[in-house]
Amino acid sequence: MQTLEINARYAPKVIERLVGGLLVLYMIGVAVQVATRAASNDSQMVFNDSLQMIAQNQALYLTSMYTSVVSNLLLVGLAAGLYSVFRIYQPDLARVGAFLLLAAAVVSMVAAAAGLALASLAQEFAGLTGHQASSLASSAQAAEAYRAYAGRTGFTLSALSLLAFGGLISWQGPIPKWLGWVGILVGVMMLLIWSDSAALLHRIGGTGYLVWLAIAGGWLVFRGTRHVGTE
C-alpha cells in the first residue's frame, strides 16, 4: 500500500520531466531547422536563383525539411503531454492550447512535405534550360507558395497555442507567472508573421519562442509545477 502511494506521488513528476525534456528537444529541432534553411540561402530575390541555391545546398535544405518532420512529430507528443500537465489547473485553456499545437504539427508537416517536393524540383531544375526550365520553375513556385503559406499558418497556430498556455500560466501559476506573461508577449509578436512591415518584431518573437521553450522545459525538468511541489 505504501509503495502504491509513493508511485502515485512521484508519477506526475516523471511526466513533467518527460514533457520538459520534449520541450527542450523540440526547441533544438526548431533551431536546427531554421539555421540550416537560412544557411541554404533559399530566399533569393529572383525565384530561379532560389532554386539554384536549393540545388547547390541540397544537404542543408533537406536537413531543414527532415528536421521539421521530426520536430512536428515531437509536437504531437507535446500536445498530449502539456495537456496532461496543465489540465488540473485550467482544463479549457489546456485543451485549447493542446488542440492548437496538434493543428500546428499537422499543418507544419504539410509545409515540410511541400519543401521536400521543392527540393526535388530544384534538383531537376539545375540540369534544364529553355522551356523545360521555365515550366518546372512554375511548378516549383507553386510548391514554394504552398510551403510558405502552410509554414506561416503552422507558426500562427503555435503562437495561438502559446497565448493559451501563457494565459493559463499567468492566471493559475503552475510555474512562475512571469513566464506566462512572457509567453503572451512572445505569442503576440509571433502573430506579426503576416505583416511584412513588422518583420523585425516577428523575428524577435520567433527567437523569444525558442527561449521560452528552453526556460519552460528546463523548469519542468528541474522544478516541476506548483501542484506537484506542494503535494
C-alpha positions in Angstrom: 0.0 0.0 0.0 2.8 2.4 0.9 4.5 1.6 -2.4 1.4 2.4 -4.3 1.2 5.8 -2.5 4.8 6.6 -3.3 4.3 5.7 -7.0 1.2 7.8 -7.2 3.1 10.7 -5.6 6.0 10.6 -8.0 4.3 9.7 -11.2 3.3 13.4 -12.0 7.0 14.4 -11.5 8.1 11.8 -14.0 5.5 13.0 -16.6 6.6 16.7 -16.1 10.2 15.8 -16.6 9.4 13.9 -19.8 7.3 16.8 -21.1 10.1 19.3 -20.1 12.6 17.2 -22.0 10.3 17.1 -25.0 10.1 20.9 -24.9 13.8 21.2 -25.0 14.2 18.7 -27.8 11.6 20.5 -29.8 13.3 23.8 -29.2 16.6 22.3 -30.5 14.8 20.8 -33.5 13.3 24.1 -34.5 16.6 25.9 -34.0 18.3 23.4 -36.3 15.5 23.7 -38.8 15.7 27.5 -39.0 19.5 27.6 -39.0 20.0 25.0 -41.8 17.4 26.6 -44.0 18.9 30.0 -43.6 22.3 28.5 -44.4 20.9 27.1 -47.7 20.3 30.6 -49.0 16.9 29.6 -50.4 15.4 33.1 -50.0 16.7 35.0 -53.1 15.1 38.0 -54.7 14.8 36.1 -58.0 13.0 32.8 -57.6 15.2 30.9 -60.2 18.2 31.9 -58.1 16.5 30.4 -55.0 16.1 27.1 -56.9 19.8 27.2 -57.8 20.7 27.8 -54.2 18.5 24.9 -53.0 20.0 22.6 -55.6 23.5 23.8 -54.7 22.9 23.5 -50.9 20.7 20.4 -51.1 22.0 18.7 -48.0 21.4 21.8 -45.8 17.9 22.3 -47.2 16.9 18.7 -46.8 18.3 18.7 -43.3 15.9 21.6 -42.5 12.9 19.8 -44.0 13.6 16.5 -42.4 14.3 18.2 -39.0 10.9 19.9 -39.4 9.2 16.5 -39.9 10.9 15.1 -36.7 10.1 18.3 -34.7 6.4 18.1 -35.7 6.3 14.5 -34.6 7.6 15.7 -31.2 5.0 18.5 -31.3 2.2 15.8 -31.4 3.6 14.3 -28.3 3.9 17.7 -26.7 0.3 18.5 -27.3 -0.8 15.5 -25.3 2.0 16.0 -22.7 1.2 19.6 -22.0 -2.5 18.9 -21.7 -1.7 16.2 -19.2 0.5 18.5 -17.1 -1.7 21.6 -17.1 -5.3 20.4 -17.3 -5.6 20.2 -13.5 -5.1 24.0 -13.4 -7.5 25.1 -16.1 -8.8 22.3 -18.4 -10.4 24.5 -21.0 -7.2 26.6 -21.8 -5.1 23.4 -21.6 -7.4 21.7 -24.1 -7.4 24.7 -26.5 -3.6 25.0 -26.3 -3.1 21.3 -26.9 -5.5 21.3 -29.9 -3.8 24.3 -31.4 -0.4 22.6 -31.0 -1.7 19.5 -32.7 -3.1 21.6 -35.6 0.3 23.3 -35.8 2.0 20.0 -36.1 -0.2 18.8 -38.9 -0.1 22.0 -40.9 3.7 22.3 -40.5 4.1 18.7 -41.6 2.3 19.6 -44.8 4.7 22.6 -45.2 7.7 20.2 -44.8 6.3 17.8 -47.4 6.0 20.8 -49.8 9.6 21.7 -49.0 10.8 18.2 -49.8 8.9 18.4 -53.1 10.5 21.7 -53.8 14.0 20.3 -53.1 13.4 17.6 -55.7 12.1 20.1 -58.3 15.2 22.3 -57.6 17.5 19.4 -58.3 15.8 18.8 -61.6 15.8 22.5 -62.5 19.6 22.7 -62.2 20.0 20.5 -65.3 17.4 22.2 -67.5 17.3 25.1 -69.8 14.8 26.9 -72.0 11.1 26.0 -72.0 11.6 22.9 -69.8 13.3 25.0 -67.1 10.5 27.7 -67.3 7.8 25.1 -67.0 9.5 23.3 -64.0 10.1 26.7 -62.3 6.4 27.4 -62.4 5.7 24.1 -60.7 8.4 24.8 -58.1 7.0 28.3 -57.5 3.6 26.8 -56.7 5.2 24.3 -54.3 7.1 27.2 -52.6 3.9 29.2 -52.3 2.2 26.3 -50.7 5.1 25.7 -48.3 5.3 29.3 -47.3 1.6 29.6 -46.6 1.4 26.4 -44.7 4.6 27.3 -42.8 3.1 30.7 -41.8 -0.2 29.1 -40.8 1.6 26.5 -38.6 3.7 29.3 -37.0 0.4 31.2 -36.3 -1.2 28.2 -34.7 1.9 27.7 -32.5 1.6 31.4 -31.5 -2.1 31.0 -30.6 -1.2 27.9 -28.5 1.5 29.9 -26.7 -1.2 32.5 -25.9 -3.4 29.8 -24.5 -0.7 28.2 -22.3 0.7 31.6 -21.4 -2.7 32.8 -20.3 -3.1 29.6 -18.2 0.3 30.0 -16.5 -0.1 33.8 -15.8 -3.6 33.1 -14.4 -3.1 29.9 -12.3 0.6 30.0 -11.7 1.6 26.3 -12.1 5.0 27.5 -13.0 6.2 31.2 -12.5 3.5 33.6 -13.6 6.1 35.9 -15.3 6.8 33.0 -17.7 3.1 33.1 -18.7 3.2 36.9 -19.3 6.4 36.5 -21.4 4.6 33.7 -23.4 1.7 36.1 -24.1 4.1 38.8 -25.3 6.1 36.4 -27.5 2.9 34.9 -28.9 1.6 38.4 -29.9 4.9 39.2 -31.7 4.8 35.8 -33.5 1.4 36.7 -35.0 3.0 39.5 -36.8 4.4 37.0 -39.3 1.6 38.1 -41.7 2.8 41.7 -41.7 5.9 42.4 -43.9 6.3 45.8 -42.2 6.7 44.1 -38.8 9.3 41.5 -40.0 11.8 42.5 -37.2 9.2 42.0 -34.4 8.2 38.7 -35.9 11.8 37.5 -35.9 12.2 38.7 -32.3 9.0 36.7 -31.5 10.5 33.6 -33.2 13.7 33.9 -31.1 11.7 34.6 -28.0 9.6 31.4 -28.7 12.8 29.3 -28.6 14.0 31.0 -25.4 10.5 30.4 -23.9 10.6 26.7 -24.8 14.0 26.3 -23.3 13.1 28.0 -20.0 9.7 26.3 -19.6 11.2 22.9 -20.5 14.1 23.4 -18.0 11.7 24.5 -15.3 9.5 21.4 -15.7 12.6 19.1 -15.7 14.3 20.6 -12.6 11.4 22.2 -10.6 8.1 20.8 -11.8 4.8 22.5 -11.2 3.5 24.2 -8.1 0.9 21.4 -7.7 3.5 18.6 -7.5 5.8 20.7 -5.3 3.1 21.1 -2.7 1.6 17.6 -2.8 
